[in-house]
Amino acid sequence: MAPAVVSGRSIRDAWRALLISGLLATLAACGGVIPKTGGPRPTLPPTGSTTQPSSLQNALAAGVRRGPALSALRMGAADAAGALASFRESCPKLIVRKDGSGLTRPEDWRQACTAAMNWGAGSPALFFSSFFEAARIGDGSSYATGYYEPEIAGGRTPQPGYTVPVYAFPPDLVRAKPGDAPPLSSGRMPLGRYAPDGTFTSYFDRAQIDAGALAGKGLEIAWAADPVEFFFLQVQGSGRLVAPDGTVTRIGYAGQNGLPYTGIGGVMRDQGLVGSGPGQYSGSMQGIMQYVREHPVEGRALMERNRSWVFFKVLNGDGPLGALNVPVRAGNSVAVDPRYVPLGAPVYLDMDRREANGLWIAQDTGGAIKGANRFDTFWGAGSQARVTAGGMSGRGNALILLPKGVLTRLGAR
């Protein structure tokens, strides 16, 4: 996710503390990414959504119990095959990185990862049942939303109609030296810049950047056509720029200006603009876009209420990168809170939304994806991905798949 850079949203991820302050239920993953654009997204999680007391800092504190035998789970062959492919891509990270959930150690994953690399044409479902066992974190009650990779008009070179700059991470955006600013609650020093007189100050906010604070510094890596579409691409954390000649440039999250994210959907709600009455708009992305376009002056001011700005880098791979710095895959990758789910671990969802059911691999994070059993499912790019992700709001139960032997070591019952 380079100073203070996270990958993906973070999509995520990055990027992605990007979401839920009332804008959209998950707008990344952090993702990322929204990554992609589309249908309506709920402004807030439904009543009763899973939230965790602040005292529960990781999976061990939330409680770990044994889940059912994997043979009892409904695992389709295609679903398991996609999850196995994504698990393979995660393995190089899994076997070396520290697990923030407290559940696993790098060596726990070696046997499963070695087997995955050599599995060949064997049954993908058999692979998971052979090397994993299910764990339930807390009560297992889960809430899932969706994100996607937006596709908007843009290109690598400026041309008429393509005037919205896409900036790379600026070299003067740094963390304060100890003593130059108060540390954050996390203990890390804040992001910002050093003024000419040597004092540390906040970095340029959205209004200042929109007004040209970074113009002429050689940071432009691309230009978008529509400032509104680009705003929502920033919320997603990554996306595709499509030039007039059809050339596609994929961009991903490179960092953020260190200023807090404000969900403009929440601002609209507070102003009485969200609802079904005259002069009101839905709290979905489409409703917010409609308001901004119909009220350009007020709309620009509304977007500038979100002082956060996301910087990008050009991606040359075949997919947007998640928090593990590996590509996230449509229908296979899910954003999680890494305090409760090991990044790279398989996740099994049994939801009231059929599309979200089955095996996923935890490969991303997101600013709104907080707490045990909170997930953000990734749906890829294109119009259908936009609709599926935008309308995803599911409730059900979740299981984390851990390498065999881990639950015994943890003393889980």
Sine and cosine of phi, psi and omega as CSV:
sin_phi,cos_phi,sin_psi,cos_psi,sin_omega,cos_omega
0.00,0.00,0.00,0.00,0.00,0.00
0.00,0.00,0.65,-0.76,-0.17,-0.98
-0.94,0.33,0.83,-0.56,0.08,-1.00
0.82,0.58,0.49,0.87,-0.03,-1.00
-1.00,-0.08,0.66,-0.75,0.12,-0.99
-0.83,-0.55,0.39,-0.92,-0.06,-1.00
-1.00,-0.09,0.24,-0.97,0.07,-1.00
0.93,0.38,-0.52,-0.85,0.02,-1.00
-0.93,0.38,-0.55,0.84,-0.05,-1.00
-0.84,0.54,0.00,0.00,0.00,0.00
0.00,0.00,0.28,0.96,-0.76,-0.65
-0.52,-0.85,0.80,0.60,0.26,-0.96
-0.71,-0.70,-0.98,-0.20,0.71,-0.71
0.95,0.32,-0.05,-1.00,0.60,-0.80
0.81,0.59,-0.99,-0.14,-0.97,-0.23
-0.92,0.39,0.00,0.00,0.00,0.00
0.00,0.00,0.98,-0.19,-0.20,-0.98
-0.99,-0.14,-0.52,0.85,-0.39,-0.92
-0.90,-0.44,-0.52,-0.85,-0.14,-0.99
0.32,0.95,0.09,1.00,0.04,-1.00
-0.88,0.47,0.45,0.89,0.05,-1.00
0.96,-0.29,0.02,1.00,-0.01,-1.00
-0.98,0.19,-0.93,0.37,0.00,-1.00
-0.62,-0.78,0.40,-0.92,-0.13,-0.99
-0.85,0.53,-0.51,0.86,0.00,-1.00
-0.64,-0.77,-0.07,1.00,-0.16,-0.99
-0.53,0.84,0.00,0.00,0.00,0.00
0.00,0.00,-0.46,-0.89,-0.85,-0.52
-0.71,-0.70,1.00,-0.04,-0.01,-1.00
-0.82,0.57,0.77,0.64,0.27,-0.96
-0.86,0.51,-0.20,-0.98,0.41,-0.91
-0.87,-0.50,0.03,-1.00,0.56,-0.83
0.91,0.42,0.77,-0.64,0.44,-0.90
-0.98,-0.20,0.02,1.00,0.13,-0.99
0.41,0.91,0.26,-0.97,-0.98,-0.19
-0.95,0.32,0.16,-0.99,-0.20,-0.98
-0.89,-0.45,0.37,-0.93,0.01,-1.00
0.14,-0.99,-0.79,-0.62,-0.16,-0.99
-0.97,0.24,-0.09,-1.00,-0.06,-1.00
-0.90,0.43,0.59,-0.80,0.10,-0.99
-0.84,-0.54,0.64,-0.77,-0.02,-1.00
-0.89,0.46,0.62,-0.78,0.00,-1.00
-0.92,0.40,-0.65,0.76,-0.01,-1.00
-0.67,-0.74,0.41,-0.91,0.09,-1.00
-0.87,0.50,0.51,-0.86,0.01,-1.00
-0.87,0.49,0.33,-0.94,0.04,-1.00
-0.82,0.57,0.72,-0.69,0.01,-1.00
1.00,-0.04,0.16,0.99,0.00,-1.00
-0.89,0.46,0.46,-0.89,-0.06,-1.00
-0.94,0.35,0.86,-0.50,0.14,-0.99
-0.77,-0.64,0.49,-0.87,-0.08,-1.00
-0.91,-0.41,0.68,-0.73,0.11,-0.99
-0.85,0.53,0.55,-0.84,-0.07,-1.00
-0.88,0.47,-0.33,0.94,-0.02,-1.00
-0.96,0.29,-0.32,0.95,0.01,-1.00
-1.00,0.02,0.99,-0.11,-0.16,-0.99
-1.00,-0.03,-0.31,0.95,0.06,-1.00
-0.40,-0.92,-0.03,-1.00,-0.09,-1.00
-0.89,0.46,-0.63,0.78,-0.01,-1.00
-0.89,0.47,-0.66,0.75,0.02,-1.00
-0.93,0.37,-0.56,0.83,-0.01,-1.00
-0.95,0.30,-0.40,0.92,0.00,-1.00
0.96,-0.28,0.76,-0.65,-0.02,-1.00
-0.84,-0.53,0.82,-0.58,0.04,-1.00
-0.81,-0.59,0.42,-0.91,0.07,-1.00
-0.94,0.35,0.64,-0.77,0.08,-1.00
-0.99,-0.14,-0.13,-0.99,0.00,-1.00
-0.94,0.34,0.26,-0.97,0.09,-1.00
-0.88,0.47,0.63,-0.78,-0.03,-1.00
-0.89,0.45,-0.44,0.90,0.03,-1.00
-0.90,0.43,-0.32,0.95,0.00,-1.00
-1.00,0.06,-0.14,0.99,-0.03,-1.00
-1.00,0.02,0.51,-0.86,0.04,-1.00
-0.99,0.10,0.97,-0.25,0.01,-1.00
-0.87,-0.49,0.95,-0.30,0.06,-1.00
-0.95,0.31,0.46,-0.89,-0.04,-1.00
-0.88,0.47,-0.70,0.71,-0.03,-1.00
-0.92,0.39,-0.65,0.76,0.01,-1.00
-0.89,0.46,-0.73,0.68,-0.01,-1.00
-0.91,0.41,-0.58,0.81,0.02,-1.00
-0.91,0.42,-0.68,0.73,0.04,-1.00
-0.91,0.42,-0.66,0.76,0.02,-1.00
-0.91,0.41,-0.62,0.78,0.02,-1.00
-0.90,0.44,-0.66,0.75,0.02,-1.00
-0.89,0.46,-0.67,0.74,0.01,-1.00
-0.94,0.33,-0.57,0.82,0.05,-1.00
-0.89,0.46,-0.68,0.74,0.04,-1.00
-0.84,0.55,-0.68,0.73,-0.03,-1.00
-0.92,0.40,-0.45,0.89,-0.01,-1.00
-0.99,0.14,-0.38,0.92,-0.16,-0.99
-0.83,0.56,-0.69,0.73,0.00,-1.00
-0.84,0.54,-0.46,0.89,0.05,-1.00
-1.00,0.09,-0.64,0.77,-0.06,-1.00
-0.85,0.53,-0.64,0.77,-0.13,-0.99
-0.99,0.12,0.03,1.00,0.00,-1.00
-0.77,-0.64,-0.30,0.95,-0.12,-0.99
-1.00,-0.06,0.47,-0.88,0.06,-1.00
-0.97,0.24,0.68,-0.73,-0.02,-1.00
-1.00,-0.04,0.93,-0.37,-0.03,-1.00
-0.93,0.36,-0.23,0.97,-0.01,-1.00
-0.98,0.18,-0.29,0.96,-0.05,-1.00
0.99,0.16,0.05,1.00,-0.07,-1.00
-0.99,0.11,-0.65,0.76,-0.15,-0.99
-0.80,-0.61,0.26,-0.97,0.12,-0.99
-0.88,-0.47,0.40,-0.92,-0.01,-1.00
-0.79,0.61,-0.63,0.77,-0.06,-1.00
-0.93,0.36,-0.35,0.94,0.03,-1.00
-0.88,0.47,-0.46,0.89,-0.13,-0.99
-1.00,-0.04,-0.18,0.98,-0.17,-0.99
-0.89,0.46,-0.70,0.71,-0.04,-1.00
-0.89,0.45,-0.72,0.69,0.00,-1.00
-0.90,0.43,-0.63,0.77,-0.02,-1.00
-0.93,0.36,-0.63,0.77,0.05,-1.00
-0.89,0.46,-0.68,0.73,0.02,-1.00
-0.90,0.43,-0.64,0.77,-0.01,-1.00
-0.88,0.47,-0.65,0.76,-0.02,-1.00
-0.91,0.40,-0.38,0.92,-0.07,-1.00
-0.89,-0.46,0.30,0.95,-0.13,-0.99
-0.94,0.33,-0.54,0.84,0.03,-1.00
0.91,0.41,-0.72,-0.70,-0.11,-0.99
-1.00,-0.07,0.18,0.98,0.01,-1.00
-0.91,0.42,0.25,-0.97,-0.02,-1.00
-0.87,0.49,0.86,-0.50,0.03,-1.00
-0.87,0.49,-0.61,0.79,0.02,-1.00
-0.90,0.44,-0.61,0.80,0.03,-1.00
-0.91,0.42,-0.57,0.82,0.05,-1.00
-0.85,0.53,-0.76,0.65,-0.06,-1.00
-0.92,0.40,-0.66,0.75,-0.01,-1.00
-0.94,0.33,-0.36,0.93,0.00,-1.00
-0.99,0.16,-0.50,0.87,-0.16,-0.99
-0.87,-0.49,-0.05,1.00,-0.07,-1.00
-0.76,-0.65,0.32,-0.95,0.16,-0.99
-0.68,-0.74,0.46,-0.89,-0.12,-0.99
-1.00,0.04,0.62,-0.78,0.07,-1.00
-0.79,-0.61,0.59,-0.81,0.06,-1.00
-0.93,-0.36,0.81,-0.58,0.01,-1.00
-0.99,-0.10,0.82,-0.58,-0.09,-1.00
0.88,0.48,-0.70,-0.71,0.03,-1.00
-1.00,0.01,-0.04,1.00,0.04,-1.00
0.98,0.20,-0.09,1.00,-0.02,-1.00
-0.92,0.38,0.83,-0.55,-0.19,-0.98
-0.85,-0.53,0.36,-0.93,0.08,-1.00
-0.72,-0.70,0.77,-0.64,-0.06,-1.00
-0.78,-0.62,0.67,-0.75,0.12,-0.99
-0.86,-0.51,-0.21,-0.98,-0.04,-1.00
-0.63,-0.78,0.43,-0.90,0.12,-0.99
-0.62,-0.78,0.23,-0.97,-0.08,-1.00
-0.49,-0.87,0.04,-1.00,0.00,-1.00
-0.98,-0.21,0.93,-0.36,-0.04,-1.00
-0.93,0.38,0.43,-0.90,0.06,-1.00
-0.77,-0.64,0.90,-0.44,-0.04,-1.00
-0.74,-0.67,0.26,-0.97,0.02,-1.00
-0.95,0.32,0.77,-0.64,0.01,-1.00
0.03,-1.00,0.20,-0.98,0.00,-1.00
-0.33,-0.95,0.10,-1.00,-0.07,-1.00
-0.98,0.20,-0.30,0.95,-0.04,-1.00
-0.85,-0.53,0.58,-0.81,0.02,-1.00
-0.94,0.34,0.61,-0.79,0.04,-1.00
-0.37,-0.93,0.25,-0.97,-0.04,-1.00
-0.80,0.60,0.76,-0.65,0.02,-1.00
1.00,0.02,-0.16,0.99,-0.01,-1.00
-0.86,-0.52,0.99,0.13,-0.19,-0.98
-0.84,-0.54,0.06,1.00,-0.02,-1.00
-1.00,-0.01,0.93,-0.37,-0.10,-1.00
-0.95,0.31,0.64,-0.77,0.12,-0.99
-0.95,-0.30,0.90,-0.43,-0.16,-0.99
-0.99,-0.17,0.59,-0.81,0.18,-0.98
-0.98,0.22,0.21,-0.98,0.02,-1.00
-0.90,0.43,0.84,-0.54,-0.08,-1.00
-0.97,0.24,0.65,-0.76,-0.04,-1.00
-0.92,0.39,-0.35,0.94,0.00,-1.00
-1.00,0.02,0.05,1.00,0.08,-1.00
-1.00,-0.01,0.96,-0.28,-0.15,-0.99
-0.69,-0.72,0.18,-0.98,0.12,-0.99
-1.00,0.05,0.60,-0.80,0.01,-1.00
-0.89,0.46,0.55,-0.84,0.12,-0.99
-0.97,0.24,0.55,-0.84,0.02,-1.00
-0.79,0.61,0.75,-0.66,-0.01,-1.00
0.99,-0.12,-0.29,0.96,-0.01,-1.00
-1.00,0.02,-0.23,0.97,0.01,-1.00
-0.30,-0.95,0.40,-0.92,0.06,-1.00
-0.92,0.39,0.63,-0.78,0.04,-1.00
-0.94,0.34,0.36,-0.93,0.07,-1.00
-0.96,0.27,0.17,-0.99,0.01,-1.00
-0.88,0.48,-0.43,0.90,0.03,-1.00
-0.97,0.25,-0.22,0.98,-0.06,-1.00
0.99,-0.13,-0.27,0.96,0.03,-1.00
-0.98,0.21,0.41,-0.91,0.07,-1.00
-0.98,0.19,0.51,-0.86,-0.05,-1.00
-0.95,0.30,0.36,-0.93,0.11,-0.99
-1.00,0.08,0.52,-0.85,0.04,-1.00
0.09,-1.00,-0.48,-0.88,0.00,-1.00
-0.59,-0.81,0.34,-0.94,0.07,-1.00
-0.99,-0.14,0.83,-0.56,0.03,-1.00
-0.94,0.33,0.24,-0.97,0.00,-1.00
-0.82,0.57,-0.48,0.88,0.00,-1.00
-1.00,0.08,0.08,1.00,0.06,-1.00
1.00,0.00,-0.03,1.00,0.02,-1.00
-0.99,0.11,0.54,-0.84,0.00,-1.00
-1.00,0.02,0.70,-0.72,-0.03,-1.00
-0.60,-0.80,0.21,-0.98,0.05,-1.00
-0.88,0.47,0.43,-0.90,0.04,-1.00
-0.98,0.18,0.19,-0.98,0.01,-1.00
-0.86,0.52,0.66,-0.75,0.02,-1.00
-1.00,-0.07,-0.03,-1.00,-0.08,-1.00
-0.85,0.53,-0.71,0.70,-0.02,-1.00
-0.88,0.47,-0.66,0.75,-0.01,-1.00
-0.93,0.37,-0.64,0.77,0.02,-1.00
-0.93,0.37,-0.66,0.75,0.07,-1.00
-0.86,0.51,-0.54,0.84,-0.04,-1.00
-0.99,0.13,-0.04,1.00,0.09,-1.00
0.95,-0.31,0.30,0.95,-0.05,-1.00
-0.87,0.49,-0.44,0.90,-0.03,-1.00
-0.95,-0.32,0.04,1.00,-0.03,-1.00
-0.90,0.43,0.60,-0.80,0.08,-1.00
0.98,0.22,0.17,0.98,0.00,-1.00
-0.98,-0.20,0.13,0.99,0.05,-1.00
0.96,0.27,0.37,0.93,-0.04,-1.00
-1.00,-0.08,-0.11,0.99,-0.06,-1.00
-0.94,0.33,0.83,-0.55,0.07,-1.00
-0.95,-0.32,-0.23,0.97,0.01,-1.00
-0.19,-0.98,0.12,-0.99,0.04,-1.00
-0.70,-0.72,0.74,-0.68,0.05,-1.00
-0.99,-0.16,0.31,-0.95,-0.04,-1.00
-1.00,-0.02,-0.52,0.85,-0.16,-0.99
-0.83,-0.56,0.89,-0.45,-0.01,-1.00
-0.90,0.44,-0.49,0.87,0.00,-1.00
-0.95,0.32,-0.74,0.67,0.04,-1.00
-0.88,0.48,-0.63,0.78,-0.02,-1.00
-0.92,0.38,-0.59,0.81,0.06,-1.00
-0.83,0.55,-0.74,0.68,-0.04,-1.00
-0.96,0.29,-0.46,0.89,0.12,-0.99
-0.91,0.42,-0.62,0.79,0.07,-1.00
-0.88,0.47,-0.63,0.78,0.04,-1.00
-0.88,0.48,-0.64,0.77,0.00,-1.00
-0.95,0.32,-0.60,0.80,0.06,-1.00
0.98,-0.20,-0.21,0.98,0.06,-1.00
-0.25,-0.97,0.16,-0.99,0.01,-1.00
0.14,-0.99,-0.13,-0.99,-0.01,-1.00
-0.88,-0.48,0.68,-0.73,0.10,-0.99
-0.97,-0.26,0.79,-0.61,-0.03,-1.00
-0.92,-0.39,0.89,-0.46,-0.03,-1.00
-0.99,0.15,0.27,-0.96,0.00,-1.00
-0.84,0.55,-0.50,0.86,0.00,-1.00
-1.00,0.07,0.12,0.99,0.03,-1.00
1.00,-0.02,-0.09,1.00,0.02,-1.00
-0.90,0.43,0.72,-0.69,-0.03,-1.00
-0.94,-0.35,0.77,-0.64,0.08,-1.00
-0.87,-0.49,0.85,-0.53,0.04,-1.00
-1.00,-0.04,0.76,-0.65,0.04,-1.00
-0.86,-0.51,0.54,-0.84,-0.03,-1.00
-0.74,-0.68,0.28,-0.96,-0.05,-1.00
-0.88,0.48,0.79,-0.62,0.05,-1.00
-0.91,-0.42,-0.28,0.96,-0.02,-1.00
0.38,-0.92,0.02,-1.00,-0.10,-1.00
-0.61,-0.79,0.39,-0.92,-0.17,-0.99
-0.98,0.21,0.05,1.00,0.07,-1.00
1.00,0.08,0.02,1.00,0.01,-1.00
-0.99,-0.15,0.46,-0.89,-0.13,-0.99
-0.92,0.38,0.56,-0.83,0.07,-1.00
-0.99,0.13,0.71,-0.71,0.08,-1.00
-0.85,-0.53,0.86,-0.51,0.03,-1.00
-0.96,0.27,0.89,-0.46,-0.08,-1.00
-0.95,0.30,-0.33,0.94,0.11,-0.99
-0.90,0.44,-0.62,0.79,0.05,-1.00
-0.92,0.40,-0.61,0.79,0.05,-1.00
-0.89,0.45,-0.70,0.71,0.03,-1.00
-0.87,0.48,-0.65,0.76,0.02,-1.00
-0.88,0.47,-0.71,0.70,0.00,-1.00
-0.89,0.45,-0.45,0.89,0.01,-1.00
-1.00,0.02,0.06,1.00,0.02,-1.00
0.98,0.21,0.31,0.95,-0.05,-1.00
-1.00,-0.02,-0.19,0.98,-0.03,-1.00
-0.98,-0.21,0.80,-0.60,0.00,-1.00
0.34,-0.94,-0.24,-0.97,-0.03,-1.00
-0.92,-0.40,0.13,0.99,-0.03,-1.00
-1.00,0.04,0.03,-1.00,0.03,-1.00
-0.85,0.52,0.72,-0.70,0.03,-1.00
0.97,0.24,0.12,0.99,0.02,-1.00
-0.95,-0.31,0.30,-0.95,-0.08,-1.00
-0.74,-0.67,0.38,-0.92,0.06,-1.00
-0.94,0.35,0.40,-0.91,0.02,-1.00
-0.99,0.12,0.13,0.99,0.02,-1.00
-0.97,0.24,0.19,-0.98,0.06,-1.00
-0.86,0.51,-0.65,0.76,0.00,-1.00
-0.90,0.44,-0.65,0.76,0.02,-1.00
-0.91,0.41,-0.64,0.76,0.03,-1.00
-0.91,0.42,-0.69,0.72,0.03,-1.00
-0.87,0.49,-0.65,0.76,0.00,-1.00
-0.87,0.50,-0.71,0.70,0.02,-1.00
-0.88,0.48,-0.73,0.68,-0.05,-1.00
-0.88,0.48,-0.64,0.77,-0.03,-1.00
-0.96,0.29,-0.59,0.81,-0.02,-1.00
-0.98,0.21,-0.29,0.96,0.01,-1.00
-0.73,-0.68,0.95,0.30,-0.14,-0.99
-0.85,0.53,-0.65,0.76,-0.01,-1.00
-0.93,0.36,-0.78,0.62,0.03,-1.00
-0.90,0.43,-0.56,0.83,-0.01,-1.00
-0.91,0.42,-0.67,0.74,0.04,-1.00
-0.90,0.43,-0.67,0.75,0.03,-1.00
-0.89,0.45,-0.60,0.80,0.03,-1.00
-0.90,0.44,-0.74,0.68,-0.01,-1.00
-0.89,0.46,-0.56,0.83,-0.01,-1.00
-0.97,0.26,-0.17,0.99,0.15,-0.99
-0.91,0.42,-0.44,0.90,0.10,-0.99
-1.00,0.06,0.99,-0.11,-0.11,-0.99
-0.95,0.30,-0.26,0.96,-0.01,-1.00
-0.92,0.39,0.62,-0.78,0.06,-1.00
-0.73,-0.68,0.71,-0.70,-0.01,-1.00
-0.97,-0.25,0.73,-0.69,0.05,-1.00
-0.98,-0.19,0.43,-0.90,-0.14,-0.99
-0.80,-0.60,0.26,-0.96,0.17,-0.99
-0.71,-0.70,0.44,-0.90,0.04,-1.00
-0.97,0.23,0.74,-0.67,0.02,-1.00
-0.97,-0.25,0.71,-0.70,-0.03,-1.00
-0.95,-0.30,-0.01,1.00,-0.01,-1.00
-0.99,0.13,-0.18,-0.98,-0.07,-1.00
-0.99,-0.15,0.26,0.97,0.04,-1.00
-0.17,-0.99,0.38,-0.92,0.06,-1.00
-0.90,0.44,0.53,-0.85,-0.04,-1.00
-1.00,-0.04,0.67,-0.75,0.06,-1.00
-0.99,-0.11,-0.23,-0.97,-0.08,-1.00
-0.91,0.41,-0.39,0.92,0.04,-1.00
-0.99,0.14,-0.04,1.00,-0.06,-1.00
0.91,0.42,0.51,0.86,0.16,-0.99
-0.83,-0.56,0.39,-0.92,-0.04,-1.00
-0.89,0.47,0.65,-0.76,0.16,-0.99
-1.00,-0.01,0.60,-0.80,-0.12,-0.99
-0.88,-0.47,0.67,-0.75,-0.01,-1.00
-0.86,0.51,0.78,-0.63,0.05,-1.00
0.98,0.21,-0.07,1.00,-0.04,-1.00
-0.86,-0.52,-0.46,0.89,-0.12,-0.99
-0.97,-0.24,0.61,-0.79,-0.01,-1.00
-0.69,-0.73,0.61,-0.80,0.08,-1.00
-1.00,0.00,0.62,-0.79,-0.07,-1.00
-0.65,-0.76,0.11,-0.99,0.20,-0.98
-1.00,-0.03,0.92,-0.39,-0.11,-0.99
-0.92,0.39,-0.13,0.99,0.12,-0.99
-0.96,0.27,-0.29,0.96,-0.08,-1.00
-0.86,-0.51,-0.32,0.95,0.01,-1.00
-0.72,-0.70,0.81,-0.58,0.06,-1.00
-0.89,0.46,0.78,-0.62,0.06,-1.00
-0.89,0.45,0.79,-0.62,-0.07,-1.00
0.97,-0.24,-0.23,0.97,-0.05,-1.00
-0.98,0.20,0.53,-0.85,0.14,-0.99
-0.95,0.32,0.54,-0.84,0.02,-1.00
-0.76,-0.65,0.70,-0.72,0.06,-1.00
-0.93,-0.38,0.85,-0.53,0.00,-1.00
-0.94,-0.35,0.70,-0.71,0.10,-0.99
-0.81,-0.58,1.00,-0.09,-0.20,-0.98
-0.89,-0.45,0.16,-0.99,0.11,-0.99
-0.99,0.10,0.08,1.00,0.14,-0.99
-0.91,-0.41,0.94,-0.33,-0.12,-0.99
-0.81,0.58,-0.61,0.79,-0.05,-1.00
-0.87,0.49,-0.49,0.87,-0.08,-1.00
-1.00,0.04,-0.10,0.99,-0.07,-1.00
-0.95,0.31,0.49,-0.87,0.12,-0.99
0.95,-0.33,-0.34,-0.94,-0.11,-0.99
-1.00,0.03,0.68,-0.73,0.08,-1.00
-0.71,-0.71,0.31,-0.95,0.09,-1.00
-0.88,-0.47,0.79,-0.62,-0.03,-1.00
-0.96,0.27,0.97,-0.23,-0.09,-1.00
-0.79,-0.61,0.07,1.00,-0.08,-1.00
-0.54,-0.84,0.19,-0.98,0.08,-1.00
-0.73,-0.69,0.06,-1.00,0.03,-1.00
-0.26,-0.97,0.51,-0.86,-0.05,-1.00
-0.87,0.49,-0.49,0.87,-0.02,-1.00
-1.00,-0.10,-0.07,1.00,-0.06,-1.00
-1.00,-0.09,1.00,0.06,-0.12,-0.99
-0.80,-0.61,0.68,-0.73,0.09,-1.00
0.98,-0.18,0.18,-0.98,0.01,-1.00
-0.93,0.36,0.64,-0.77,0.12,-0.99
0.89,0.45,0.51,0.86,0.09,-1.00
-0.94,-0.35,0.84,-0.54,-0.13,-0.99
-0.74,-0.67,0.47,-0.88,0.06,-1.00
-0.76,-0.65,0.95,-0.30,-0.10,-0.99
-0.99,0.12,0.66,-0.75,-0.06,-1.00
-0.98,-0.17,0.71,-0.71,-0.12,-0.99
-0.86,-0.51,0.13,0.99,0.07,-1.00
1.00,0.04,-0.50,-0.87,-0.06,-1.00
-0.85,-0.53,0.24,-0.97,0.06,-1.00
0.97,-0.22,0.11,-0.99,-0.11,-0.99
-0.91,0.42,-0.66,0.76,-0.01,-1.00
-0.92,0.38,-0.62,0.78,0.05,-1.00
-0.88,0.47,-0.64,0.77,0.00,-1.00
-0.89,0.46,-0.69,0.73,-0.02,-1.00
-0.93,0.37,-0.72,0.70,-0.03,-1.00
-0.90,0.45,-0.75,0.66,-0.01,-1.00
-0.91,0.42,-0.67,0.74,-0.05,-1.00
-0.90,0.44,-0.50,0.87,-0.04,-1.00
-0.98,-0.18,0.07,1.00,-0.08,-1.00
-0.97,0.22,0.87,-0.50,0.10,-1.00
-0.42,-0.91,1.00,-0.10,-0.13,-0.99
-0.83,-0.56,0.49,-0.87,0.02,-1.00
-0.79,-0.62,0.57,-0.82,0.00,-1.00
0.09,-1.00,-0.68,-0.73,-0.05,-1.00
-0.75,-0.66,0.49,-0.87,-0.05,-1.00
-0.76,-0.65,0.56,-0.83,0.11,-0.99
-0.80,-0.60,0.63,-0.77,0.11,-0.99
-0.98,-0.20,0.76,-0.65,0.03,-1.00
-1.00,-0.06,0.87,-0.50,-0.03,-1.00
-0.90,-0.43,0.50,-0.87,0.03,-1.00
-0.83,0.55,0.60,-0.80,0.00,-1.00
-0.84,0.54,0.67,-0.74,-0.01,-1.00
0.98,-0.22,-0.40,0.92,-0.03,-1.00
-0.92,0.40,-0.70,0.71,-0.03,-1.00
-0.90,0.44,-0.59,0.81,0.05,-1.00
-0.90,0.43,-0.70,0.72,0.03,-1.00
-0.87,0.49,-0.61,0.79,-0.02,-1.00
-0.98,0.20,-0.18,0.98,-0.02,-1.00
0.97,0.26,0.43,0.90,-0.04,-1.00
-0.95,0.30,0.62,-0.78,0.04,-1.00
-0.98,-0.20,0.00,0.00,0.00,0.00
